[in-house]
């Protein structure tokens, strides 16, 4: 049984960690901000961020294959997976 059932190439997960300026940011505020920025980008009016962000790559350029009957997991240094 050498049949590959899952093939992943170049997988990545980027988190943007930001610090809000000004008012406290709840879920509603965060969603409204993202929707406004998305609309601005679609209309070609930019999409300025109202916060400073830092990029954090949790996964970057990960490739693997899983063959029939195998299992696999991805677990980070802190045990999250």
C-alpha positions as a printed NumPy array, in Angstrom:
array([[  0.   ,   0.   ,   0.   ],
       [  2.074,   2.855,  -1.281],
       [ -0.859,   5.027,  -2.346],
       [ -0.547,   8.72 ,  -1.395],
       [ -3.902,  10.028,  -0.139],
       [ -2.817,  13.51 ,   1.006],
       [ -0.066,  15.635,  -0.541],
       [  0.745,  19.101,   0.797],
       [  3.372,  21.404,  -0.676],
       [  4.463,  24.831,   0.544],
       [  1.864,  25.14 ,   3.334],
       [  2.05 ,  28.205,   5.554],
       [  0.093,  29.95 ,   8.302],
       [  0.787,  33.622,   8.99 ],
       [ -0.559,  35.435,  12.032],
       [ -0.523,  39.206,  12.164],
       [ -0.118,  40.286,  15.755],
       [ -1.182,  43.876,  16.209],
       [ -1.62 ,  46.538,  18.816],
       [ -4.774,  48.634,  18.419],
       [ -4.411,  52.385,  18.679],
       [ -7.024,  54.411,  20.496],
       [-10.239,  52.706,  21.491],
       [-10.411,  49.242,  22.969],
       [-11.088,  46.617,  20.374],
       [-13.794,  44.029,  20.836],
       [-15.04 ,  41.46 ,  18.343],
       [-17.576,  43.827,  16.792],
       [-15.006,  46.587,  16.306],
       [-12.482,  44.153,  14.815],
       [-15.043,  42.821,  12.311],
       [-16.183,  46.313,  11.317],
       [-12.588,  47.42 ,  10.772],
       [-11.781,  44.396,   8.592],
       [-14.946,  44.841,   6.501],
       [-14.188,  48.542,   5.942],
       [-10.6  ,  47.804,   4.918],
       [-11.758,  45.042,   2.566],
       [-14.222,  47.455,   0.935],
       [-11.521,  50.097,   0.49 ],
       [ -9.189,  47.585,  -1.173],
       [-11.944,  46.467,  -3.573],
       [-12.735,  50.079,  -4.493],
       [ -9.046,  50.878,  -4.977],
       [ -8.893,  53.332,  -2.09 ],
       [ -6.115,  51.629,  -0.229],
       [ -6.883,  49.845,   2.958],
       [ -4.756,  51.527,   5.532],
       [ -4.298,  49.661,   8.724],
       [ -5.201,  51.451,  11.917],
       [ -2.765,  49.397,  13.914],
       [  0.858,  48.35 ,  13.964],
       [  1.287,  44.67 ,  13.174],
       [  4.03 ,  42.092,  13.482],
       [  4.027,  39.042,  11.237],
       [  4.475,  35.657,  12.908],
       [  4.802,  32.536,  10.763],
       [  3.454,  29.55 ,  12.715],
       [  4.145,  27.34 ,   9.67 ],
       [  6.178,  28.274,   6.629],
       [  6.883,  26.242,   3.503],
       [  5.819,  22.892,   5.014],
       [  5.482,  19.922,   2.646],
       [  4.482,  16.326,   3.373],
       [  2.668,  13.253,   2.055],
       [  0.389,  10.864,   3.919],
       [ -0.025,   7.393,   2.491],
       [ -3.064,   5.163,   2.959],
       [ -3.078,   3.739,   6.497],
       [ -0.727,   6.404,   7.919],
       [ -1.602,   9.246,  10.242],
       [  0.287,  12.395,  11.167],
       [  0.01 ,  15.493,  13.308],
       [  1.712,  18.85 ,  13.65 ],
       [  2.535,  19.866,  17.209],
       [  4.253,  23.097,  18.201],
       [  6.777,  23.75 ,  20.956],
       [  4.   ,  24.625,  23.394],
       [  2.072,  21.424,  22.619],
       [ -0.561,  23.095,  20.459],
       [ -1.385,  21.331,  17.249]])
